Amino acid sequence: MDTSTASSLWDELTGTQPDPDLWVVIATLAAAAAVVVPHNLWRISRNAITIAHEGGHGLVALLTGRQLTGIRLHSDTSGLTVSRGKPHGIGMILTAAAGYTAPPLLGLGGAALLGGGRITLLLWAATALLLVMLVMIRNAYGVLTVFLTGGAFLLVSWLAGPQVQAAFAYAVVWFLLLGGVRPAFELQAKRSRGGAGDSDADQLSRLTHLPAAIWLFLFHVVSLCSLIGGGRWLLDL
C-alpha cells in the first residue's frame, strides 16, 4: 500500500459523512423496535446482544489485566466468558459488571459517533472489534454467529453506498440501545421467580457484599440513560 492510498483510507476513516434524512432515522428506530419488542423475533435477535454482552466481559477482563481464556455463545442466546486472575478485587468486579452494561454503552458510543457524522468510523470499528472477538470464541455456534455478524459489517463497509451504510449504522445503534434495555428486565423477572441464581448481579453481590438488587438497579440505570442520551443524539434533539 503506497502513501497516497494509506492517506486516502485514513481520510475516509476519520472524515465525516452527511447525516441521513430524519425519516431514515425514524425508520431505523422502527426496524430496531420490530426485532426487539416481539418475543419470537427477540429470541433470534438477542444473539447479537449476547455478542456485545460477552464481548464486554472479555474486553474489560483484558483491560483490567486478567487473562482471557475464551468466550462461548450458545443457541439459547446465553453465553460464557472465562478469564483467569484473582477471583476477587476491582478487576473481577468490573469484568462481571461489564456484561449487561456493554450493549447500551456500545449503543451510546455509537450514537455519539453518528451524531458527529462518523458513520464510516463506526462501521470499521465495529468490524475490527468483531474480528478480534472471533479469535477468542471457543465453540462452533459462537464462531458462526460472530463470523456472520462481522461479515455483514464488512460487506456494508466495503460494498454498500453511503445511504445504505448510514441506514445500517443507525439501525445497529438503535438496536443496541433498545436491545440493551430488555435483558435487565428479563433478569429481574427471572430473579422474581427464584431463577437466575448465578446471574451477573448475584456474582457481583457475592464479590461486593451488596444486594443483587442494587446491581440490577445499576443495569437499569445504565441501559435507560444510554437509550435516552443516545436517542437524543440520533434524533439530533
CYANA upper distance limits for C-alpha pairs under 8 A (distance plus 0.5 A):
  1 MET  CA      5 THR  CA      6.73
  1 MET  CA      6 ALA  CA      6.98
  2 ASP  CA      6 ALA  CA      6.79
  3 THR  CA      7 SER  CA      6.51
  4 SER  CA      8 SER  CA      6.58
  5 THR  CA      9 LEU  CA      6.72
  6 ALA  CA     10 TRP  CA      6.63
  7 SER  CA     11 ASP  CA      6.59
  8 SER  CA     12 GLU  CA      6.68
  9 LEU  CA     13 LEU  CA      6.59
 10 TRP  CA     14 THR  CA      6.58
 11 ASP  CA     15 GLY  CA      5.97
 12 GLU  CA     16 THR  CA      8.44
 12 GLU  CA    120 THR  CA      7.72
 13 LEU  CA    120 THR  CA      6.29
 13 LEU  CA    121 LEU  CA      5.67
 13 LEU  CA    124 TRP  CA      8.21
 14 THR  CA    118 ARG  CA      7.71
 14 THR  CA    120 THR  CA      8.32
 14 THR  CA    121 LEU  CA      6.84
 15 GLY  CA    118 ARG  CA      7.28
 15 GLY  CA    120 THR  CA      8.47
 16 THR  CA    116 GLY  CA      7.78
 16 THR  CA    117 GLY  CA      5.34
 16 THR  CA    118 ARG  CA      5.52
 16 THR  CA    119 ILE  CA      7.64
 16 THR  CA    120 THR  CA      8.32
 17 GLN  CA    117 GLY  CA      5.59
 17 GLN  CA    118 ARG  CA      6.76
 17 GLN  CA    119 ILE  CA      6.86
 17 GLN  CA    120 THR  CA      8.13
 18 PRO  CA    117 GLY  CA      6.65
 19 ASP  CA    114 LEU  CA      8.39
 19 ASP  CA    117 GLY  CA      6.65
 19 ASP  CA    166 ALA  CA      8.14
 20 PRO  CA     24 VAL  CA      6.69
 20 PRO  CA     25 VAL  CA      7.44
 20 PRO  CA    163 GLN  CA      7.61
 20 PRO  CA    166 ALA  CA      6.99
 20 PRO  CA    167 ALA  CA      8.01
 21 ASP  CA     25 VAL  CA      7.27
 22 LEU  CA     26 ILE  CA      6.76
 22 LEU  CA    235 LEU  CA      7.94
 23 TRP  CA     27 ALA  CA      6.44
 24 VAL  CA     28 THR  CA      6.58
 24 VAL  CA    167 ALA  CA      7.05
 25 VAL  CA     29 LEU  CA      6.75
 25 VAL  CA    167 ALA  CA      7.91
 25 VAL  CA    170 TYR  CA      7.15
 25 VAL  CA    234 LEU  CA      7.72
 25 VAL  CA    235 LEU  CA      7.49
 26 ILE  CA     30 ALA  CA      6.77
 27 ALA  CA     31 ALA  CA      6.65
 28 THR  CA     32 ALA  CA      6.58
 28 THR  CA    167 ALA  CA      7.11
 28 THR  CA    168 PHE  CA      8.46
 28 THR  CA    170 TYR  CA      6.73
 28 THR  CA    171 ALA  CA      5.18
 28 THR  CA    174 TRP  CA      7.68
 29 LEU  CA     33 ALA  CA      6.69
 29 LEU  CA    170 TYR  CA      8.31
 29 LEU  CA    171 ALA  CA      6.95
 29 LEU  CA    174 TRP  CA      6.26
 29 LEU  CA    175 PHE  CA      8.26
 30 ALA  CA     34 ALA  CA      6.58
 31 ALA  CA     35 VAL  CA      7.24
 31 ALA  CA    171 ALA  CA      7.49
 32 ALA  CA     36 VAL  CA      6.84
 32 ALA  CA    171 ALA  CA      6.47
 32 ALA  CA    172 VAL  CA      8.08
 32 ALA  CA    174 TRP  CA      6.43
 32 ALA  CA    175 PHE  CA      5.34
 32 ALA  CA    178 LEU  CA      7.86
 33 ALA  CA     37 VAL  CA      6.23
 33 ALA  CA    175 PHE  CA      7.70
 33 ALA  CA    178 LEU  CA      7.43
 34 ALA  CA     38 PRO  CA      7.14
 34 ALA  CA     41 LEU  CA      8.41
 35 VAL  CA     41 LEU  CA      5.76
 35 VAL  CA     42 TRP  CA      6.17
 35 VAL  CA     45 SER  CA      6.89
 36 VAL  CA     41 LEU  CA      7.36
 36 VAL  CA     42 TRP  CA      5.51
 36 VAL  CA     45 SER  CA      7.56
 36 VAL  CA     46 ARG  CA      8.27
 36 VAL  CA    175 PHE  CA      7.89
 36 VAL  CA    178 LEU  CA      7.48
 36 VAL  CA    179 GLY  CA      6.39
 37 VAL  CA     41 LEU  CA      8.31
 37 VAL  CA     42 TRP  CA      7.13
 38 PRO  CA     42 TRP  CA      6.52
 39 HIS  CA     43 ARG  CA      6.74
 40 ASN  CA     44 ILE  CA      7.72
 41 LEU  CA     45 SER  CA      6.67
 42 TRP  CA     46 ARG  CA      5.94
 43 ARG  CA     47 ASN  CA      8.10
 43 ARG  CA     76 ASP  CA      8.43
 43 ARG  CA     77 THR  CA      7.93
 44 ILE  CA     77 THR  CA      8.39
 45 SER  CA     49 ILE  CA      7.87
 46 ARG  CA     50 THR  CA      6.75
 46 ARG  CA     77 THR  CA      6.75
 46 ARG  CA    179 GLY  CA      7.95
 47 ASN  CA     51 ILE  CA      6.89
 47 ASN  CA     75 SER  CA      8.26
 47 ASN  CA     77 THR  CA      5.57
 47 ASN  CA    145 THR  CA      8.31
 48 ALA  CA     52 ALA  CA      7.10
 48 ALA  CA    149 THR  CA      8.38
 49 ILE  CA     53 HIS  CA      6.52
 49 ILE  CA    103 PRO  CA      6.79
 49 ILE  CA    176 LEU  CA      7.52
 49 ILE  CA    179 GLY  CA      7.16
 49 ILE  CA    180 GLY  CA      7.54
 50 THR  CA     54 GLU  CA      6.50
 50 THR  CA     73 LEU  CA      7.91
 50 THR  CA     77 THR  CA      6.71
 50 THR  CA     78 SER  CA      7.21
 50 THR  CA     79 GLY  CA      7.12
 51 ILE  CA     55 GLY  CA      6.32
 51 ILE  CA     73 LEU  CA      7.86
 51 ILE  CA    146 VAL  CA      7.79
 52 ALA  CA     56 GLY  CA      6.45
 52 ALA  CA     99 GLY  CA      8.21
 52 ALA  CA    102 ALA  CA      6.67
 52 ALA  CA    103 PRO  CA      5.83
 52 ALA  CA    106 LEU  CA      8.47
 53 HIS  CA     57 HIS  CA      7.14
 53 HIS  CA     98 ALA  CA      7.88
 53 HIS  CA     99 GLY  CA      4.86
 53 HIS  CA    100 TYR  CA      6.41
 53 HIS  CA    101 THR  CA      8.03
 53 HIS  CA    102 ALA  CA      6.10
 53 HIS  CA    103 PRO  CA      6.55
 54 GLU  CA     58 GLY  CA      6.74
 54 GLU  CA     71 ILE  CA      7.51
 54 GLU  CA     79 GLY  CA      7.02
 54 GLU  CA     80 LEU  CA      7.25
 54 GLU  CA     81 THR  CA      6.53
 54 GLU  CA     99 GLY  CA      6.45
 55 GLY  CA     59 LEU  CA      6.47
 55 GLY  CA     99 GLY  CA      8.17
 55 GLY  CA    102 ALA  CA      8.31
 55 GLY  CA    133 MET  CA      7.30
 56 GLY  CA     60 VAL  CA      6.63
 56 GLY  CA     95 THR  CA      8.30
 56 GLY  CA     98 ALA  CA      5.77
 56 GLY  CA     99 GLY  CA      5.82
 56 GLY  CA    101 THR  CA      8.37
 56 GLY  CA    102 ALA  CA      5.58
 56 GLY  CA    103 PRO  CA      8.33
 57 HIS  CA     61 ALA  CA      6.56
 57 HIS  CA     81 THR  CA      7.07
 57 HIS  CA     95 THR  CA      5.66
 57 HIS  CA     96 ALA  CA      6.98
 57 HIS  CA     97 ALA  CA      8.24
 57 HIS  CA     98 ALA  CA      5.73
 57 HIS  CA     99 GLY  CA      5.74
 58 GLY  CA     62 LEU  CA      6.87
 58 GLY  CA     68 LEU  CA      6.90
 58 GLY  CA     71 ILE  CA      8.05
 58 GLY  CA     81 THR  CA      6.94
 58 GLY  CA     82 VAL  CA      8.47
 58 GLY  CA     83 SER  CA      8.18
 58 GLY  CA     95 THR  CA      7.94
 59 LEU  CA     63 LEU  CA      6.72
 60 VAL  CA     64 THR  CA      6.52
 60 VAL  CA     94 LEU  CA      7.33
 60 VAL  CA     95 THR  CA      5.80
 60 VAL  CA     98 ALA  CA      7.24
 61 ALA  CA     65 GLY  CA      6.95
 61 ALA  CA     66 ARG  CA      5.58
 61 ALA  CA     67 GLN  CA      7.51
 61 ALA  CA     68 LEU  CA      7.00
 61 ALA  CA     83 SER  CA      7.31
 61 ALA  CA     91 GLY  CA      7.44
 61 ALA  CA     92 MET  CA      7.99
 61 ALA  CA     94 LEU  CA      8.32
 61 ALA  CA     95 THR  CA      5.76
 62 LEU  CA     66 ARG  CA      5.81
 62 LEU  CA     67 GLN  CA      6.85
 62 LEU  CA     68 LEU  CA      6.86
 64 THR  CA     91 GLY  CA      5.68
 64 THR  CA     95 THR  CA      8.42
 65 GLY  CA     85 GLY  CA      8.50
 65 GLY  CA     91 GLY  CA      7.89
 66 ARG  CA     83 SER  CA      6.79
 66 ARG  CA     84 ARG  CA      6.26
 66 ARG  CA     85 GLY  CA      5.72
 66 ARG  CA     91 GLY  CA      7.83
 67 GLN  CA     83 SER  CA      5.78
 67 GLN  CA     84 ARG  CA      5.41
 67 GLN  CA     85 GLY  CA      6.98
 68 LEU  CA     81 THR  CA      8.42
 68 LEU  CA     82 VAL  CA      6.79
 68 LEU  CA     83 SER  CA      4.74
 68 LEU  CA     84 ARG  CA      6.91
 69 THR  CA     81 THR  CA      8.29
 69 THR  CA     82 VAL  CA      5.93
 69 THR  CA     83 SER  CA      5.57
 69 THR  CA     84 ARG  CA      7.38
 69 THR  CA    136 MET  CA      7.99
 70 GLY  CA     81 THR  CA      6.52
 70 GLY  CA     82 VAL  CA      6.04
 70 GLY  CA     83 SER  CA      7.63
 70 GLY  CA    136 MET  CA      5.53
 70 GLY  CA    137 ILE  CA      6.32
 70 GLY  CA    138 ARG  CA      6.35
 71 ILE  CA     79 GLY  CA      7.95
 71 ILE  CA     80 LEU  CA      6.26
 71 ILE  CA     81 THR  CA      4.95
 71 ILE  CA     82 VAL  CA      6.89
 71 ILE  CA    136 MET  CA      6.33
 71 ILE  CA    137 ILE  CA      5.24
 71 ILE  CA    138 ARG  CA      6.28
 71 ILE  CA    139 ASN  CA      8.49
 72 ARG  CA     79 GLY  CA      5.96
 72 ARG  CA     80 LEU  CA      5.61
 72 ARG  CA     81 THR  CA      6.91
 72 ARG  CA    137 ILE  CA      6.27
 72 ARG  CA    138 ARG  CA      6.06
 72 ARG  CA    139 ASN  CA      6.25
 72 ARG  CA    142 GLY  CA      6.36
 73 LEU  CA     77 THR  CA      7.47
 73 LEU  CA     78 SER  CA      6.80
 73 LEU  CA     79 GLY  CA      4.92
 73 LEU  CA     80 LEU  CA      7.14
 73 LEU  CA    137 ILE  CA      8.27
 73 LEU  CA    139 ASN  CA      7.65
 73 LEU  CA    141 TYR  CA      7.00
 73 LEU  CA    142 GLY  CA      4.97
 74 HIS  CA     78 SER  CA      5.90
 74 HIS  CA     79 GLY  CA      6.23
 74 HIS  CA    141 TYR  CA      6.85
 74 HIS  CA    142 GLY  CA      7.05
 75 SER  CA    141 TYR  CA      7.43
 86 LYS  CA     92 MET  CA      7.69
 87 PRO  CA     92 MET  CA      6.90
 88 HIS  CA     92 MET  CA      6.00
 88 HIS  CA     93 ILE  CA      7.61
 88 HIS  CA    207 LEU  CA      6.79
 89 GLY  CA     93 ILE  CA      6.82
 89 GLY  CA    207 LEU  CA      8.18
 90 ILE  CA     94 LEU  CA      6.52
 91 GLY  CA     95 THR  CA      6.60
 92 MET  CA     96 ALA  CA      6.62
 93 ILE  CA     97 ALA  CA      6.63
 93 ILE  CA    204 LEU  CA      6.85
 93 ILE  CA    207 LEU  CA      7.21
 93 ILE  CA    208 THR  CA      8.20
 94 LEU  CA     98 ALA  CA      6.55
 95 THR  CA     99 GLY  CA      8.02
 96 ALA  CA    200 ASP  CA      6.45
 96 ALA  CA    203 GLN  CA      7.77
 96 ALA  CA    204 LEU  CA      7.02
 97 ALA  CA    101 THR  CA      7.36
 97 ALA  CA    200 ASP  CA      7.41
 97 ALA  CA    201 ALA  CA      8.28
 97 ALA  CA    204 LEU  CA      7.64
 98 ALA  CA    102 ALA  CA      6.06
 99 GLY  CA    103 PRO  CA      8.30
 99 GLY  CA    200 ASP  CA      8.11
100 TYR  CA    180 GLY  CA      7.91
100 TYR  CA    183 PRO  CA      7.86
100 TYR  CA    184 ALA  CA      7.54
100 TYR  CA    219 PHE  CA      6.71
101 THR  CA    105 LEU  CA      6.60
101 THR  CA    180 GLY  CA      8.09
101 THR  CA    219 PHE  CA      6.55
101 THR  CA    222 VAL  CA      6.85
101 THR  CA    223 SER  CA      7.18
102 ALA  CA    106 LEU  CA      6.37
103 PRO  CA    107 GLY  CA      6.64
103 PRO  CA    176 LEU  CA      5.96
103 PRO  CA    177 LEU  CA      7.54
103 PRO  CA    179 GLY  CA      8.05
103 PRO  CA    180 GLY  CA      5.61
104 PRO  CA    108 LEU  CA      6.59
104 PRO  CA    176 LEU  CA      6.22
104 PRO  CA    177 LEU  CA      5.42
104 PRO  CA    178 LEU  CA      8.24
104 PRO  CA    179 GLY  CA      8.17
104 PRO  CA    180 GLY  CA      5.19
104 PRO  CA    181 VAL  CA      7.69
104 PRO  CA    222 VAL  CA      7.64
104 PRO  CA    223 SER  CA      5.66
104 PRO  CA    226 SER  CA      6.25
104 PRO  CA    227 LEU  CA      7.52
105 LEU  CA    109 GLY  CA      6.62
105 LEU  CA    177 LEU  CA      8.42
105 LEU  CA    222 VAL  CA      8.03
105 LEU  CA    223 SER  CA      7.93
105 LEU  CA    226 SER  CA      6.83
106 LEU  CA    110 GLY  CA      6.52
106 LEU  CA    173 VAL  CA      8.48
106 LEU  CA    176 LEU  CA      7.53
107 GLY  CA    111 ALA  CA      6.53
107 GLY  CA    173 VAL  CA      5.47
107 GLY  CA    174 TRP  CA      7.51
107 GLY  CA    175 PHE  CA      8.30
107 GLY  CA    176 LEU  CA      5.39
107 GLY  CA    177 LEU  CA      5.52
107 GLY  CA    226 SER  CA      7.83
107 GLY  CA    227 LEU  CA      8.43
107 GLY  CA    230 GLY  CA      7.49
108 LEU  CA    112 ALA  CA      6.77
108 LEU  CA    173 VAL  CA      8.25
108 LEU  CA    177 LEU  CA      7.48
108 LEU  CA    226 SER  CA      5.94
108 LEU  CA    227 LEU  CA      7.72
108 LEU  CA    229 GLY  CA      7.58
108 LEU  CA    230 GLY  CA      5.38
109 GLY  CA    113 LEU  CA      6.92
109 GLY  CA    230 GLY  CA      8.41
110 GLY  CA    114 LEU  CA      6.68
110 GLY  CA    122 LEU  CA      6.98
110 GLY  CA    173 VAL  CA      6.40
111 ALA  CA    115 GLY  CA      6.36
111 ALA  CA    173 VAL  CA      6.87
111 ALA  CA    230 GLY  CA      5.66
111 ALA  CA    231 GLY  CA      7.96
111 ALA  CA    233 TRP  CA      6.50
111 ALA  CA    234 LEU  CA      6.37
112 ALA  CA    116 GLY  CA      6.88
112 ALA  CA    230 GLY  CA      7.54
112 ALA  CA    233 TRP  CA      7.01
113 LEU  CA    117 GLY  CA      6.86
113 LEU  CA    118 ARG  CA      5.54
113 LEU  CA    119 ILE  CA      7.41
113 LEU  CA    121 LEU  CA      8.24
113 LEU  CA    122 LEU  CA      7.05
114 LEU  CA    118 ARG  CA      5.78
114 LEU  CA    119 ILE  CA      6.14
114 LEU  CA    122 LEU  CA      8.03
114 LEU  CA    169 ALA  CA      8.49
114 LEU  CA    170 TYR  CA      8.07
114 LEU  CA    233 TRP  CA      8.33
114 LEU  CA    234 LEU  CA      7.39
115 GLY  CA    233 TRP  CA      5.87
115 GLY  CA    234 LEU  CA      6.43
115 GLY  CA    236 ASP  CA      7.62
118 ARG  CA    122 LEU  CA      6.77
119 ILE  CA    123 LEU  CA      6.91
119 ILE  CA    165 GLN  CA      7.86
119 ILE  CA    166 ALA  CA      6.82
119 ILE  CA    169 ALA  CA      7.18
120 THR  CA    124 TRP  CA      6.67
120 THR  CA    157 SER  CA      7.61
120 THR  CA    165 GLN  CA      8.32
121 LEU  CA    125 ALA  CA      6.41
122 LEU  CA    126 ALA  CA      6.58
122 LEU  CA    169 ALA  CA      7.90
123 LEU  CA    127 THR  CA      6.70
123 LEU  CA    153 PHE  CA      6.90
123 LEU  CA    154 LEU  CA      8.42
123 LEU  CA    157 SER  CA      6.63
123 LEU  CA    169 ALA  CA      7.31
124 TRP  CA    128 ALA  CA      6.65
124 TRP  CA    153 PHE  CA      8.29
124 TRP  CA    154 LEU  CA      8.21
124 TRP  CA    157 SER  CA      7.33
125 ALA  CA    129 LEU  CA      6.72
126 ALA  CA    130 LEU  CA      6.74
126 ALA  CA    150 GLY  CA      8.44
126 ALA  CA    153 PHE  CA      7.87
127 THR  CA    131 LEU  CA      6.71
127 THR  CA    150 GLY  CA      6.03
127 THR  CA    153 PHE  CA      6.25
127 THR  CA    154 LEU  CA      6.71
128 ALA  CA    132 VAL  CA      6.73
129 LEU  CA    133 MET  CA      6.62
130 LEU  CA    134 LEU  CA      6.57
130 LEU  CA    146 VAL  CA      7.05
130 LEU  CA    147 PHE  CA      8.39
130 LEU  CA    149 THR  CA      8.20
130 LEU  CA    150 GLY  CA      6.05
131 LEU  CA    135 VAL  CA      7.43
131 LEU  CA    146 VAL  CA      8.48
131 LEU  CA    147 PHE  CA      8.30
131 LEU  CA    150 GLY  CA      7.11
132 VAL  CA    136 MET  CA      7.87
133 MET  CA    137 ILE  CA      7.18
133 MET  CA    146 VAL  CA      8.28
134 LEU  CA    143 VAL  CA      6.82
134 LEU  CA    146 VAL  CA      6.67
134 LEU  CA    147 PHE  CA      7.44
137 ILE  CA    142 GLY  CA      6.57
137 ILE  CA    143 VAL  CA      6.42
138 ARG  CA    142 GLY  CA      7.66
138 ARG  CA    143 VAL  CA      7.92
139 ASN  CA    143 VAL  CA      6.81
140 ALA  CA    144 LEU  CA      6.70
141 TYR  CA    145 THR  CA      6.63
142 GLY  CA    146 VAL  CA      6.63
143 VAL  CA    147 PHE  CA      6.31
144 LEU  CA    148 LEU  CA      6.58
145 THR  CA    149 THR  CA      6.70
146 VAL  CA    150 GLY  CA      6.40
147 PHE  CA    151 GLY  CA      6.37
148 LEU  CA    152 ALA  CA      6.69
149 THR  CA    153 PHE  CA      7.08
150 GLY  CA    154 LEU  CA      6.63
151 GLY  CA    155 LEU  CA      6.56
152 ALA  CA    156 VAL  CA      6.73
153 PHE  CA    157 SER  CA      6.47
154 LEU  CA    158 TRP  CA      6.68
155 LEU  CA    159 LEU  CA      6.05
155 LEU  CA    160 ALA  CA      7.60
156 VAL  CA    160 ALA  CA      5.36
156 VAL  CA    164 VAL  CA      8.10
156 VAL  CA    165 GLN  CA      6.59
156 VAL  CA    168 PHE  CA      8.28
157 SER  CA    165 GLN  CA      7.30
160 ALA  CA    164 VAL  CA      6.41
160 ALA  CA    165 GLN  CA      6.61
161 GLY  CA    165 GLN  CA      6.63
162 PRO  CA    166 ALA  CA      6.58
163 GLN  CA    167 ALA  CA      6.74
164 VAL  CA    168 PHE  CA      6.52
165 GLN  CA    169 ALA  CA      6.52
166 ALA  CA    170 TYR  CA      6.64
167 ALA  CA    171 ALA  CA      6.57
168 PHE  CA    172 VAL  CA      6.67
169 ALA  CA    173 VAL  CA      6.78
170 TYR  CA    174 TRP  CA      6.55
170 TYR  CA    234 LEU  CA      8.26
171 ALA  CA    175 PHE  CA      6.54
172 VAL  CA    176 LEU  CA      6.79
173 VAL  CA    177 LEU  CA      6.72
174 TRP  CA    178 LEU  CA      6.53
174 TRP  CA    231 GLY  CA      8.25
175 PHE  CA    179 GLY  CA      5.90
175 PHE  CA    180 GLY  CA      8.31
176 LEU  CA    180 GLY  CA      5.97
177 LEU  CA    181 VAL  CA      7.38
177 LEU  CA    223 SER  CA      7.74
177 LEU  CA    226 SER  CA      7.18
177 LEU  CA    227 LEU  CA      5.56
177 LEU  CA    230 GLY  CA      7.76
178 LEU  CA    182 ARG  CA      7.70
178 LEU  CA    227 LEU  CA      7.13
179 GLY  CA    183 PRO  CA      7.88
180 GLY  CA    184 ALA  CA      8.40
180 GLY  CA    223 SER  CA      6.33
181 VAL  CA    185 PHE  CA      7.71
181 VAL  CA    220 HIS  CA      7.50
181 VAL  CA    223 SER  CA      5.59
181 VAL  CA    224 LEU  CA      6.81
181 VAL  CA    227 LEU  CA      8.31
182 ARG  CA    186 GLU  CA      6.78
183 PRO  CA    187 LEU  CA      6.57
184 ALA  CA    188 GLN  CA      6.65
184 ALA  CA    216 LEU  CA      7.34
184 ALA  CA    219 PHE  CA      6.74
184 ALA  CA    220 HIS  CA      6.70
185 PHE  CA    189 ALA  CA      6.70
185 PHE  CA    220 HIS  CA      8.26
186 GLU  CA    190 LYS  CA      6.75
187 LEU  CA    191 ARG  CA      6.65
187 LEU  CA    196 ALA  CA      7.67
187 LEU  CA    199 SER  CA      8.45
188 GLN  CA    192 SER  CA      6.67
188 GLN  CA    216 LEU  CA      7.75
189 ALA  CA    193 ARG  CA      7.06
190 LYS  CA    194 GLY  CA      6.98
190 LYS  CA    195 GLY  CA      5.51
190 LYS  CA    196 ALA  CA      6.49
191 ARG  CA    195 GLY  CA      5.42
191 ARG  CA    196 ALA  CA      6.24
191 ARG  CA    197 GLY  CA      7.65
197 GLY  CA    202 ASP  CA      6.96
198 ASP  CA    202 ASP  CA      6.18
198 ASP  CA    203 GLN  CA      6.79
199 SER  CA    203 GLN  CA      6.72
200 ASP  CA    204 LEU  CA      6.57
201 ALA  CA    205 SER  CA      6.64
201 ALA  CA    212 ALA  CA      5.51
201 ALA  CA    213 ALA  CA      7.93
201 ALA  CA    215 TRP  CA      5.97
201 ALA  CA    216 LEU  CA      6.48
202 ASP  CA    206 ARG  CA      6.85
202 ASP  CA    212 ALA  CA      5.72
203 GLN  CA    207 LEU  CA      6.75
204 LEU  CA    208 THR  CA      6.47
204 LEU  CA    209 HIS  CA      8.37
204 LEU  CA    210 LEU  CA      8.21
204 LEU  CA    212 ALA  CA      7.43
204 LEU  CA    215 TRP  CA      7.67
205 SER  CA    209 HIS  CA      5.66
205 SER  CA    210 LEU  CA      5.46
205 SER  CA    211 PRO  CA      5.94
205 SER  CA    212 ALA  CA      5.44
205 SER  CA    215 TRP  CA      8.00
206 ARG  CA    210 LEU  CA      7.92
210 LEU  CA    214 ILE  CA      7.47
211 PRO  CA    215 TRP  CA      7.77
212 ALA  CA    216 LEU  CA      6.73
213 ALA  CA    217 PHE  CA      6.53
214 ILE  CA    218 LEU  CA      6.77
215 TRP  CA    219 PHE  CA      6.82
216 LEU  CA    220 HIS  CA      6.90
217 PHE  CA    221 VAL  CA      6.69
218 LEU  CA    222 VAL  CA      6.65
219 PHE  CA    223 SER  CA      6.65
220 HIS  CA    224 LEU  CA      6.44
221 VAL  CA    225 CYS  CA      6.33
222 VAL  CA    226 SER  CA      6.42
223 SER  CA    227 LEU  CA      6.68
224 LEU  CA    228 ILE  CA      6.75
225 CYS  CA    229 GLY  CA      6.46
226 SER  CA    230 GLY  CA      6.06
226 SER  CA    231 GLY  CA      8.44
227 LEU  CA    231 GLY  CA      6.13
228 ILE  CA    232 ARG  CA      6.77
229 GLY  CA    233 TRP  CA      7.04
230 GLY  CA    234 LEU  CA      6.70
231 GLY  CA    235 LEU  CA      6.51
232 ARG  CA    236 ASP  CA      6.25
232 ARG  CA    237 LEU  CA      5.52
233 TRP  CA    237 LEU  CA      6.92
